[in-house]
């Protein structure tokens, strides 16, 4: 069995460890399960099949079920508000100009 070493911030380590304990798993088991869930949610079954198209309505439903499961575990991502978007757009535009 291969071993993987990763560096994670202390606060995430504590949070991940607590979540693992809640699931009755070791941290390693929990992280392996999370990685497998992530792979499954992307439809990756081997190195050759990234982002395969859905073949049935059931596959679509399963995909969104997995997305909901991930969101429930990690919380929803926050969409930046319009002012943040405008700032990023402006900074991007300005980085390509000479400012004159």
Gaussian input, Z-matrix of N, CA and C with variables (Angstrom, degrees):
# hf/3-21g

backbone

0 1
 N
 C     1     B1
 C     2     B2     1     A1
 N     3     B3     2     A2     1     D1
 C     4     B4     3     A3     2     D2
 C     5     B5     4     A4     3     D3
 N     6     B6     5     A5     4     D4
 C     7     B7     6     A6     5     D5
 C     8     B8     7     A7     6     D6
 N     9     B9     8     A8     7     D7
 C    10    B10     9     A9     8     D8
 C    11    B11    10    A10     9     D9
 N    12    B12    11    A11    10    D10
 C    13    B13    12    A12    11    D11
 C    14    B14    13    A13    12    D12
 N    15    B15    14    A14    13    D13
 C    16    B16    15    A15    14    D14
 C    17    B17    16    A16    15    D15
 N    18    B18    17    A17    16    D16
 C    19    B19    18    A18    17    D17
 C    20    B20    19    A19    18    D18
 N    21    B21    20    A20    19    D19
 C    22    B22    21    A21    20    D20
 C    23    B23    22    A22    21    D21
 N    24    B24    23    A23    22    D22
 C    25    B25    24    A24    23    D23
 C    26    B26    25    A25    24    D24
 N    27    B27    26    A26    25    D25
 C    28    B28    27    A27    26    D26
 C    29    B29    28    A28    27    D27
 N    30    B30    29    A29    28    D28
 C    31    B31    30    A30    29    D29
 C    32    B32    31    A31    30    D30
 N    33    B33    32    A32    31    D31
 C    34    B34    33    A33    32    D32
 C    35    B35    34    A34    33    D33
 N    36    B36    35    A35    34    D34
 C    37    B37    36    A36    35    D35
 C    38    B38    37    A37    36    D36
 N    39    B39    38    A38    37    D37
 C    40    B40    39    A39    38    D38
 C    41    B41    40    A40    39    D39
 N    42    B42    41    A41    40    D40
 C    43    B43    42    A42    41    D41
 C    44    B44    43    A43    42    D42
 N    45    B45    44    A44    43    D43
 C    46    B46    45    A45    44    D44
 C    47    B47    46    A46    45    D45
 N    48    B48    47    A47    46    D46
 C    49    B49    48    A48    47    D47
 C    50    B50    49    A49    48    D48
 N    51    B51    50    A50    49    D49
 C    52    B52    51    A51    50    D50
 C    53    B53    52    A52    51    D51
 N    54    B54    53    A53    52    D52
 C    55    B55    54    A54    53    D53
 C    56    B56    55    A55    54    D54
 N    57    B57    56    A56    55    D55
 C    58    B58    57    A57    56    D56
 C    59    B59    58    A58    57    D57
 N    60    B60    59    A59    58    D58
 C    61    B61    60    A60    59    D59
 C    62    B62    61    A61    60    D60
 N    63    B63    62    A62    61    D61
 C    64    B64    63    A63    62    D62
 C    65    B65    64    A64    63    D63
 N    66    B66    65    A65    64    D64
 C    67    B67    66    A66    65    D65
 C    68    B68    67    A67    66    D66
 N    69    B69    68    A68    67    D67
 C    70    B70    69    A69    68    D68
 C    71    B71    70    A70    69    D69
 N    72    B72    71    A71    70    D70
 C    73    B73    72    A72    71    D71
 C    74    B74    73    A73    72    D72
 N    75    B75    74    A74    73    D73
 C    76    B76    75    A75    74    D74
 C    77    B77    76    A76    75    D75
 N    78    B78    77    A77    76    D76
 C    79    B79    78    A78    77    D77
 C    80    B80    79    A79    78    D78
 N    81    B81    80    A80    79    D79
 C    82    B82    81    A81    80    D80
 C    83    B83    82    A82    81    D81
 N    84    B84    83    A83    82    D82
 C    85    B85    84    A84    83    D83
 C    86    B86    85    A85    84    D84
 N    87    B87    86    A86    85    D85
 C    88    B88    87    A87    86    D86
 C    89    B89    88    A88    87    D87
 N    90    B90    89    A89    88    D88
 C    91    B91    90    A90    89    D89
 C    92    B92    91    A91    90    D90
 N    93    B93    92    A92    91    D91
 C    94    B94    93    A93    92    D92
 C    95    B95    94    A94    93    D93
 N    96    B96    95    A95    94    D94
 C    97    B97    96    A96    95    D95
 C    98    B98    97    A97    96    D96
 N    99    B99    98    A98    97    D97
 C   100   B100    99    A99    98    D98
 C   101   B101   100   A100    99    D99
 N   102   B102   101   A101   100   D100
 C   103   B103   102   A102   101   D101
 C   104   B104   103   A103   102   D102
 N   105   B105   104   A104   103   D103
 C   106   B106   105   A105   104   D104
 C   107   B107   106   A106   105   D105
 N   108   B108   107   A107   106   D106
 C   109   B109   108   A108   107   D107
 C   110   B110   109   A109   108   D108
 N   111   B111   110   A110   109   D109
 C   112   B112   111   A111   110   D110
 C   113   B113   112   A112   111   D111
 N   114   B114   113   A113   112   D112
 C   115   B115   114   A114   113   D113
 C   116   B116   115   A115   114   D114
 N   117   B117   116   A116   115   D115
 C   118   B118   117   A117   116   D116
 C   119   B119   118   A118   117   D117
 N   120   B120   119   A119   118   D118
 C   121   B121   120   A120   119   D119
 C   122   B122   121   A121   120   D120
 N   123   B123   122   A122   121   D121
 C   124   B124   123   A123   122   D122
 C   125   B125   124   A124   123   D123
 N   126   B126   125   A125   124   D124
 C   127   B127   126   A126   125   D125
 C   128   B128   127   A127   126   D126
 N   129   B129   128   A128   127   D127
 C   130   B130   129   A129   128   D128
 C   131   B131   130   A130   129   D129
 N   132   B132   131   A131   130   D130
 C   133   B133   132   A132   131   D131
 C   134   B134   133   A133   132   D132
 N   135   B135   134   A134   133   D133
 C   136   B136   135   A135   134   D134
 C   137   B137   136   A136   135   D135
 N   138   B138   137   A137   136   D136
 C   139   B139   138   A138   137   D137
 C   140   B140   139   A139   138   D138
 N   141   B141   140   A140   139   D139
 C   142   B142   141   A141   140   D140
 C   143   B143   142   A142   141   D141
 N   144   B144   143   A143   142   D142
 C   145   B145   144   A144   143   D143
 C   146   B146   145   A145   144   D144
 N   147   B147   146   A146   145   D145
 C   148   B148   147   A147   146   D146
 C   149   B149   148   A148   147   D147
 N   150   B150   149   A149   148   D148
 C   151   B151   150   A150   149   D149
 C   152   B152   151   A151   150   D150
 N   153   B153   152   A152   151   D151
 C   154   B154   153   A153   152   D152
 C   155   B155   154   A154   153   D153
 N   156   B156   155   A155   154   D154
 C   157   B157   156   A156   155   D155
 C   158   B158   157   A157   156   D156
 N   159   B159   158   A158   157   D157
 C   160   B160   159   A159   158   D158
 C   161   B161   160   A160   159   D159
 N   162   B162   161   A161   160   D160
 C   163   B163   162   A162   161   D161
 C   164   B164   163   A163   162   D162
 N   165   B165   164   A164   163   D163
 C   166   B166   165   A165   164   D164
 C   167   B167   166   A166   165   D165
 N   168   B168   167   A167   166   D166
 C   169   B169   168   A168   167   D167
 C   170   B170   169   A169   168   D168
 N   171   B171   170   A170   169   D169
 C   172   B172   171   A171   170   D170
 C   173   B173   172   A172   171   D171
 N   174   B174   173   A173   172   D172
 C   175   B175   174   A174   173   D173
 C   176   B176   175   A175   174   D174
 N   177   B177   176   A176   175   D175
 C   178   B178   177   A177   176   D176
 C   179   B179   178   A178   177   D177
 N   180   B180   179   A179   178   D178
 C   181   B181   180   A180   179   D179
 C   182   B182   181   A181   180   D180
 N   183   B183   182   A182   181   D181
 C   184   B184   183   A183   182   D182
 C   185   B185   184   A184   183   D183
 N   186   B186   185   A185   184   D184
 C   187   B187   186   A186   185   D185
 C   188   B188   187   A187   186   D186
 N   189   B189   188   A188   187   D187
 C   190   B190   189   A189   188   D188
 C   191   B191   190   A190   189   D189
 N   192   B192   191   A191   190   D190
 C   193   B193   192   A192   191   D191
 C   194   B194   193   A193   192   D192
 N   195   B195   194   A194   193   D193
 C   196   B196   195   A195   194   D194
 C   197   B197   196   A196   195   D195
 N   198   B198   197   A197   196   D196
 C   199   B199   198   A198   197   D197
 C   200   B200   199   A199   198   D198
 N   201   B201   200   A200   199   D199
 C   202   B202   201   A201   200   D200
 C   203   B203   202   A202   201   D201
 N   204   B204   203   A203   202   D202
 C   205   B205   204   A204   203   D203
 C   206   B206   205   A205   204   D204
 N   207   B207   206   A206   205   D205
 C   208   B208   207   A207   206   D206
 C   209   B209   208   A208   207   D207
 N   210   B210   209   A209   208   D208
 C   211   B211   210   A210   209   D209
 C   212   B212   211   A211   210   D210
 N   213   B213   212   A212   211   D211
 C   214   B214   213   A213   212   D212
 C   215   B215   214   A214   213   D213
 N   216   B216   215   A215   214   D214
 C   217   B217   216   A216   215   D215
 C   218   B218   217   A217   216   D216
 N   219   B219   218   A218   217   D217
 C   220   B220   219   A219   218   D218
 C   221   B221   220   A220   219   D219
 N   222   B222   221   A221   220   D220
 C   223   B223   222   A222   221   D221
 C   224   B224   223   A223   222   D222
 N   225   B225   224   A224   223   D223
 C   226   B226   225   A225   224   D224
 C   227   B227   226   A226   225   D225
 N   228   B228   227   A227   226   D226
 C   229   B229   228   A228   227   D227
 C   230   B230   229   A229   228   D228
 N   231   B231   230   A230   229   D229
 C   232   B232   231   A231   230   D230
 C   233   B233   232   A232   231   D231
 N   234   B234   233   A233   232   D232
 C   235   B235   234   A234   233   D233
 C   236   B236   235   A235   234   D234
 N   237   B237   236   A236   235   D235
 C   238   B238   237   A237   236   D236
 C   239   B239   238   A238   237   D237
 N   240   B240   239   A239   238   D238
 C   241   B241   240   A240   239   D239
 C   242   B242   241   A241   240   D240
 N   243   B243   242   A242   241   D241
 C   244   B244   243   A243   242   D242
 C   245   B245   244   A244   243   D243
 N   246   B246   245   A245   244   D244
 C   247   B247   246   A246   245   D245
 C   248   B248   247   A247   246   D246
 N   249   B249   248   A248   247   D247
 C   250   B250   249   A249   248   D248
 C   251   B251   250   A250   249   D249
 N   252   B252   251   A251   250   D250
 C   253   B253   252   A252   251   D251
 C   254   B254   253   A253   252   D252
 N   255   B255   254   A254   253   D253
 C   256   B256   255   A255   254   D254
 C   257   B257   256   A256   255   D255
 N   258   B258   257   A257   256   D256
 C   259   B259   258   A258   257   D257
 C   260   B260   259   A259   258   D258
 N   261   B261   260   A260   259   D259
 C   262   B262   261   A261   260   D260
 C   263   B263   262   A262   261   D261
 N   264   B264   263   A263   262   D262
 C   265   B265   264   A264   263   D263
 C   266   B266   265   A265   264   D264
 N   267   B267   266   A266   265   D265
 C   268   B268   267   A267   266   D266
 C   269   B269   268   A268   267   D267
 N   270   B270   269   A269   268   D268
 C   271   B271   270   A270   269   D269
 C   272   B272   271   A271   270   D270
 N   273   B273   272   A272   271   D271
 C   274   B274   273   A273   272   D272
 C   275   B275   274   A274   273   D273
 N   276   B276   275   A275   274   D274
 C   277   B277   276   A276   275   D275
 C   278   B278   277   A277   276   D276
 N   279   B279   278   A278   277   D277
 C   280   B280   279   A279   278   D278
 C   281   B281   280   A280   279   D279
 N   282   B282   281   A281   280   D280
 C   283   B283   282   A282   281   D281
 C   284   B284   283   A283   282   D282
 N   285   B285   284   A284   283   D283
 C   286   B286   285   A285   284   D284
 C   287   B287   286   A286   285   D285
 N   288   B288   287   A287   286   D286
 C   289   B289   288   A288   287   D287
 C   290   B290   289   A289   288   D288
 N   291   B291   290   A290   289   D289
 C   292   B292   291   A291   290   D290
 C   293   B293   292   A292   291   D291
 N   294   B294   293   A293   292   D292
 C   295   B295   294   A294   293   D293
 C   296   B296   295   A295   294   D294
 N   297   B297   296   A296   295   D295
 C   298   B298   297   A297   296   D296
 C   299   B299   298   A298   297   D297

   B1=1.4469
   B2=1.5271
   B3=1.3183
   B4=1.4594
   B5=1.5227
   B6=1.3114
   B7=1.4627
   B8=1.5209
   B9=1.3239
   B10=1.4581
   B11=1.5225
   B12=1.3110
   B13=1.4648
   B14=1.5205
   B15=1.3274
   B16=1.4626
   B17=1.5212
   B18=1.3020
   B19=1.4582
   B20=1.5201
   B21=1.3277
   B22=1.4645
   B23=1.5222
   B24=1.3259
   B25=1.4683
   B26=1.5308
   B27=1.3218
   B28=1.4611
   B29=1.5227
   B30=1.3405
   B31=1.4687
   B32=1.5315
   B33=1.3323
   B34=1.4608
   B35=1.5204
   B36=1.3220
   B37=1.4641
   B38=1.5276
   B39=1.3172
   B40=1.4592
   B41=1.5180
   B42=1.3234
   B43=1.4696
   B44=1.5247
   B45=1.3327
   B46=1.4609
   B47=1.5305
   B48=1.3341
   B49=1.4561
   B50=1.5322
   B51=1.3470
   B52=1.4735
   B53=1.5320
   B54=1.3278
   B55=1.4639
   B56=1.5249
   B57=1.3214
   B58=1.4660
   B59=1.5246
   B60=1.3242
   B61=1.4649
   B62=1.5223
   B63=1.3331
   B64=1.4629
   B65=1.5247
   B66=1.3317
   B67=1.4655
   B68=1.5274
   B69=1.3415
   B70=1.4588
   B71=1.5181
   B72=1.3395
   B73=1.4585
   B74=1.5205
   B75=1.3218
   B76=1.4549
   B77=1.5251
   B78=1.3174
   B79=1.4605
   B80=1.5248
   B81=1.3256
   B82=1.4638
   B83=1.5232
   B84=1.3337
   B85=1.4657
   B86=1.5253
   B87=1.3381
   B88=1.4650
   B89=1.5270
   B90=1.3405
   B91=1.4640
   B92=1.5275
   B93=1.3216
   B94=1.4629
   B95=1.5228
   B96=1.3356
   B97=1.4652
   B98=1.5299
   B99=1.3306
   B100=1.4678
   B101=1.5264
   B102=1.3245
   B103=1.4670
   B104=1.5255
   B105=1.3338
   B106=1.4684
   B107=1.5232
   B108=1.3229
   B109=1.4633
   B110=1.5237
   B111=1.3211
   B112=1.4638
   B113=1.5306
   B114=1.3105
   B115=1.4687
   B116=1.5230
   B117=1.3243
   B118=1.4650
   B119=1.5285
   B120=1.3297
   B121=1.4651
   B122=1.5236
   B123=1.3222
   B124=1.4646
   B125=1.5192
   B126=1.3183
   B127=1.4535
   B128=1.5131
   B129=1.3249
   B130=1.4586
   B131=1.5237
   B132=1.3244
   B133=1.4544
   B134=1.5149
   B135=1.2964
   B136=1.4581
   B137=1.5206
   B138=1.3163
   B139=1.4635
   B140=1.5235
   B141=1.3226
   B142=1.4562
   B143=1.5310
   B144=1.3240
   B145=1.4674
   B146=1.5215
   B147=1.2926
   B148=1.4588
   B149=1.5178
   B150=1.3197
   B151=1.4523
   B152=1.5141
   B153=1.3225
   B154=1.4636
   B155=1.5231
   B156=1.3156
   B157=1.4671
   B158=1.5312
   B159=1.3106
   B160=1.4585
   B161=1.5234
   B162=1.3155
   B163=1.4670
   B164=1.5202
   B165=1.3210
   B166=1.4606
   B167=1.5225
   B168=1.3049
   B169=1.4582
   B170=1.5264
   B171=1.3182
   B172=1.4667
   B173=1.5327
   B174=1.3290
   B175=1.4673
   B176=1.5234
   B177=1.3105
   B178=1.4680
   B179=1.5224
   B180=1.3217
   B181=1.4679
   B182=1.5328
   B183=1.3288
   B184=1.4662
   B185=1.5252
   B186=1.3181
   B187=1.4602
   B188=1.5299
   B189=1.3303
   B190=1.4572
   B191=1.5275
   B192=1.3251
   B193=1.4635
   B194=1.5304
   B195=1.3315
   B196=1.4621
   B197=1.5283
   B198=1.3215
   B199=1.4685
   B200=1.5234
   B201=1.3289
   B202=1.4653
   B203=1.5230
   B204=1.3313
   B205=1.4655
   B206=1.5291
   B207=1.3231
   B208=1.4622
   B209=1.5212
   B210=1.3248
   B211=1.4597
   B212=1.5209
   B213=1.3287
   B214=1.4627
   B215=1.5258
   B216=1.3294
   B217=1.4616
   B218=1.5229
   B219=1.3190
   B220=1.4639
   B221=1.5157
   B222=1.3118
   B223=1.4552
   B224=1.5159
   B225=1.3215
   B226=1.4650
   B227=1.5240
   B228=1.3234
   B229=1.4584
   B230=1.5181
   B231=1.3169
   B232=1.4527
   B233=1.5206
   B234=1.3064
   B235=1.4595
   B236=1.5236
   B237=1.3444
   B238=1.4654
   B239=1.5321
   B240=1.3233
   B241=1.4602
   B242=1.5310
   B243=1.3075
   B244=1.4567
   B245=1.5261
   B246=1.3226
   B247=1.4643
   B248=1.5307
   B249=1.3312
   B250=1.4658
   B251=1.5256
   B252=1.3365
   B253=1.4672
   B254=1.5301
   B255=1.3247
   B256=1.4637
   B257=1.5261
   B258=1.3279
   B259=1.4620
   B260=1.5294
   B261=1.3264
   B262=1.4688
   B263=1.5274
   B264=1.3213
   B265=1.4673
   B266=1.5266
   B267=1.3243
   B268=1.4608
   B269=1.5280
   B270=1.3317
   B271=1.4677
   B272=1.5264
   B273=1.3156
   B274=1.4610
   B275=1.5231
   B276=1.3254
   B277=1.4648
   B278=1.5260
   B279=1.3222
   B280=1.4620
   B281=1.5286
   B282=1.3143
   B283=1.4657
   B284=1.5233
   B285=1.3173
   B286=1.4563
   B287=1.5145
   B288=1.3246
   B289=1.4681
   B290=1.5222
   B291=1.3156
   B292=1.4654
   B293=1.5171
   B294=1.3342
   B295=1.4549
   B296=1.5137
   B297=1.3288
   B298=1.4702
   B299=1.5028
   A1=108.21
   A2=116.41
   A3=121.57
   A4=110.40
   A5=115.46
   A6=121.39
   A7=107.46
   A8=115.87
   A9=121.44
   A10=108.07
   A11=115.70
   A12=121.05
   A13=107.59
   A14=116.70
   A15=120.31
   A16=108.77
   A17=115.21
   A18=121.40
   A19=107.83
   A20=115.86
   A21=120.56
   A22=108.15
   A23=116.41
   A24=119.17
   A25=110.95
   A26=115.72
   A27=120.96
   A28=112.91
   A29=116.53
   A30=118.61
   A31=111.40
   A32=117.14
   A33=119.25
   A34=110.76
   A35=116.77
   A36=120.11
   A37=109.94
   A38=116.04
   A39=119.86
   A40=112.34
   A41=115.82
   A42=120.02
   A43=110.33
   A44=116.92
   A45=120.42
   A46=110.87
   A47=116.46
   A48=120.01
   A49=110.76
   A50=116.31
   A51=119.79
   A52=110.95
   A53=116.79
   A54=119.66
   A55=111.03
   A56=116.42
   A57=120.63
   A58=110.09
   A59=116.27
   A60=120.34
   A61=111.11
   A62=116.79
   A63=120.38
   A64=111.30
   A65=116.04
   A66=121.05
   A67=112.17
   A68=116.81
   A69=120.23
   A70=113.07
   A71=116.58
   A72=121.52
   A73=110.40
   A74=115.38
   A75=119.01
   A76=107.23
   A77=116.41
   A78=119.31
   A79=110.51
   A80=117.11
   A81=120.50
   A82=112.17
   A83=116.47
   A84=120.25
   A85=110.68
   A86=115.66
   A87=120.45
   A88=110.77
   A89=116.68
   A90=119.85
   A91=110.82
   A92=116.94
   A93=120.27
   A94=110.18
   A95=116.23
   A96=120.55
   A97=110.36
   A98=116.81
   A99=120.71
   A100=110.78
   A101=116.90
   A102=120.35
   A103=110.50
   A104=116.58
   A105=119.72
   A106=111.02
   A107=116.98
   A108=120.66
   A109=110.24
   A110=116.52
   A111=120.54
   A112=110.49
   A113=116.32
   A114=120.51
   A115=109.99
   A116=116.37
   A117=120.30
   A118=110.91
   A119=117.00
   A120=120.16
   A121=111.61
   A122=117.22
   A123=121.16
   A124=111.95
   A125=117.48
   A126=120.23
   A127=112.90
   A128=116.63
   A129=120.48
   A130=108.11
   A131=115.79
   A132=119.93
   A133=111.43
   A134=117.48
   A135=122.56
   A136=107.48
   A137=116.57
   A138=120.34
   A139=113.20
   A140=117.61
   A141=121.09
   A142=113.28
   A143=118.17
   A144=120.23
   A145=111.74
   A146=117.22
   A147=121.40
   A148=108.83
   A149=115.93
   A150=120.27
   A151=114.51
   A152=117.60
   A153=119.60
   A154=110.22
   A155=117.70
   A156=119.85
   A157=110.96
   A158=115.35
   A159=119.90
   A160=109.03
   A161=115.45
   A162=120.12
   A163=112.49
   A164=116.31
   A165=118.61
   A166=109.98
   A167=114.06
   A168=119.61
   A169=110.05
   A170=116.77
   A171=120.99
   A172=110.89
   A173=117.77
   A174=120.52
   A175=110.95
   A176=116.93
   A177=120.61
   A178=109.73
   A179=116.29
   A180=120.07
   A181=111.05
   A182=116.80
   A183=120.93
   A184=110.70
   A185=117.15
   A186=121.09
   A187=110.65
   A188=116.82
   A189=119.52
   A190=111.90
   A191=117.15
   A192=119.80
   A193=109.43
   A194=116.76
   A195=120.81
   A196=111.19
   A197=116.76
   A198=119.84
   A199=110.50
   A200=116.25
   A201=120.50
   A202=110.88
   A203=116.04
   A204=120.65
   A205=110.67
   A206=116.62
   A207=120.06
   A208=111.27
   A209=116.89
   A210=120.90
   A211=110.41
   A212=116.97
   A213=120.65
   A214=110.59
   A215=116.90
   A216=120.91
   A217=111.71
   A218=116.99
   A219=121.20
   A220=113.48
   A221=117.33
   A222=121.11
   A223=109.65
   A224=116.72
   A225=119.67
   A226=111.34
   A227=114.80
   A228=118.86
   A229=108.02
   A230=115.71
   A231=119.99
   A232=109.39
   A233=115.95
   A234=121.52
   A235=107.74
   A236=118.25
   A237=119.09
   A238=110.67
   A239=115.73
   A240=117.42
   A241=109.71
   A242=116.24
   A243=121.23
   A244=112.06
   A245=117.71
   A246=120.25
   A247=110.74
   A248=117.01
   A249=120.10
   A250=110.61
   A251=116.58
   A252=120.42
   A253=110.44
   A254=116.22
   A255=119.80
   A256=111.01
   A257=117.08
   A258=120.97
   A259=110.48
   A260=117.00
   A261=121.01
   A262=110.29
   A263=116.69
   A264=120.80
   A265=110.16
   A266=116.38
   A267=120.82
   A268=111.15
   A269=117.01
   A270=120.11
   A271=110.91
   A272=116.11
   A273=120.20
   A274=110.70
   A275=115.78
   A276=119.84
   A277=110.62
   A278=116.66
   A279=120.76
   A280=111.83
   A281=117.57
   A282=119.34
   A283=111.54
   A284=116.47
   A285=119.60
   A286=113.24
   A287=116.70
   A288=118.79
   A289=110.78
   A290=115.25
   A291=120.68
   A292=111.23
   A293=116.74
   A294=120.21
   A295=113.31
   A296=117.65
   A297=119.93
   A298=110.59
   D1=135.73
   D2=179.01
   D3=-78.54
   D4=151.09
   D5=175.93
   D6=-115.33
   D7=143.51
   D8=-179.34
   D9=-124.33
   D10=133.28
   D11=176.19
   D12=-110.37
   D13=126.72
   D14=176.87
   D15=-131.72
   D16=149.40
   D17=174.41
   D18=-101.16
   D19=127.51
   D20=176.26
   D21=-133.04
   D22=149.00
   D23=178.29
   D24=-58.17
   D25=147.75
   D26=-177.30
   D27=-54.58
   D28=-42.90
   D29=-177.54
   D30=-64.97
   D31=-35.57
   D32=176.90
   D33=-71.47
   D34=-37.12
   D35=177.82
   D36=-58.11
   D37=-46.74
   D38=179.13
   D39=-62.66
   D40=-43.22
   D41=-179.78
   D42=-65.06
   D43=-45.55
   D44=179.94
   D45=-63.26
   D46=-41.23
   D47=-179.67
   D48=-62.95
   D49=-42.45
   D50=178.67
   D51=-63.71
   D52=-42.42
   D53=178.06
   D54=-62.72
   D55=-40.31
   D56=178.18
   D57=-61.99
   D58=-45.63
   D59=179.54
   D60=-61.18
   D61=-39.59
   D62=178.37
   D63=-61.47
   D64=-32.41
   D65=179.19
   D66=-88.29
   D67=0.29
   D68=-179.50
   D69=72.39
   D70=28.85
   D71=-177.29
   D72=-121.08
   D73=158.71
   D74=168.77
   D75=-74.88
   D76=165.15
   D77=178.42
   D78=-60.73
   D79=-42.21
   D80=178.79
   D81=-61.46
   D82=-43.46
   D83=178.46
   D84=-63.71
   D85=-41.73
   D86=-178.60
   D87=-65.00
   D88=-43.10
   D89=-179.60
   D90=-67.43
   D91=-36.89
   D92=176.21
   D93=-63.31
   D94=-44.05
   D95=178.47
   D96=-61.96
   D97=-42.98
   D98=179.59
   D99=-63.06
   D100=-41.20
   D101=179.27
   D102=-64.88
   D103=-43.02
   D104=178.88
   D105=-63.92
   D106=-39.55
   D107=178.22
   D108=-64.01
   D109=-40.66
   D110=178.14
   D111=-62.92
   D112=-46.15
   D113=179.11
   D114=-60.87
   D115=-45.79
   D116=-179.23
   D117=-62.74
   D118=-39.53
   D119=-178.43
   D120=-65.95
   D121=-25.46
   D122=178.88
   D123=-89.55
   D124=-2.46
   D125=179.01
   D126=73.17
   D127=26.60
   D128=-178.53
   D129=-94.70
   D130=115.62
   D131=179.94
   D132=-109.63
   D133=-20.27
   D134=171.69
   D135=-159.03
   D136=176.28
   D137=-174.79
   D138=-62.77
   D139=-19.54
   D140=-176.13
   D141=-89.34
   D142=-11.51
   D143=-171.58
   D144=-118.91
   D145=76.66
   D146=175.36
   D147=-94.45
   D148=125.54
   D149=175.25
   D150=63.22
   D151=43.95
   D152=-179.62
   D153=-63.25
   D154=147.56
   D155=179.40
   D156=-68.34
   D157=151.46
   D158=176.37
   D159=-68.89
   D160=141.62
   D161=-179.73
   D162=-107.82
   D163=-11.27
   D164=-178.33
   D165=-154.91
   D166=164.79
   D167=175.92
   D168=-63.34
   D169=-34.28
   D170=179.45
   D171=-62.93
   D172=-40.07
   D173=177.28
   D174=-63.08
   D175=-38.48
   D176=178.34
   D177=-65.26
   D178=-45.81
   D179=178.91
   D180=-60.88
   D181=-41.24
   D182=179.08
   D183=-64.52
   D184=-41.07
   D185=177.84
   D186=-58.32
   D187=-49.19
   D188=-178.42
   D189=-70.24
   D190=-29.75
   D191=175.05
   D192=-63.94
   D193=-43.75
   D194=178.20
   D195=-65.45
   D196=-38.74
   D197=176.48
   D198=-61.03
   D199=-44.43
   D200=178.33
   D201=-61.95
   D202=-38.98
   D203=179.16
   D204=-64.05
   D205=-43.83
   D206=177.57
   D207=-63.37
   D208=-42.22
   D209=179.34
   D210=-63.13
   D211=-39.80
   D212=179.09
   D213=-63.96
   D214=-34.90
   D215=-179.16
   D216=-78.38
   D217=-41.45
   D218=-172.04
   D219=-102.83
   D220=-16.04
   D221=-174.20
   D222=87.53
   D223=155.02
   D224=-178.03
   D225=-71.26
   D226=149.02
   D227=173.36
   D228=-75.51
   D229=144.39
   D230=-178.90
   D231=-90.93
   D232=126.99
   D233=175.73
   D234=-77.83
   D235=126.34
   D236=178.35
   D237=-61.74
   D238=146.85
   D239=178.70
   D240=-75.65
   D241=170.39
   D242=-173.28
   D243=-60.61
   D244=-37.67
   D245=-179.98
   D246=-62.19
   D247=-39.03
   D248=176.89
   D249=-65.31
   D250=-41.78
   D251=177.78
   D252=-59.81
   D253=-46.83
   D254=-178.52
   D255=-61.33
   D256=-40.14
   D257=179.40
   D258=-61.80
   D259=-44.63
   D260=179.63
   D261=-63.89
   D262=-42.60
   D263=179.49
   D264=-62.10
   D265=-46.77
   D266=-179.54
   D267=-62.61
   D268=-44.60
   D269=178.83
   D270=-61.67
   D271=-38.91
   D272=178.75
   D273=-65.10
   D274=-43.59
   D275=179.71
   D276=-64.44
   D277=-40.99
   D278=-177.07
   D279=-72.10
   D280=-29.46
   D281=-178.02
   D282=-68.05
   D283=-21.84
   D284=179.34
   D285=-94.12
   D286=-1.61
   D287=-177.34
   D288=-108.39
   D289=166.76
   D290=177.87
   D291=-88.41
   D292=-6.36
   D293=179.60
   D294=83.91
   D295=8.20
   D296=179.93
   D297=-106.13

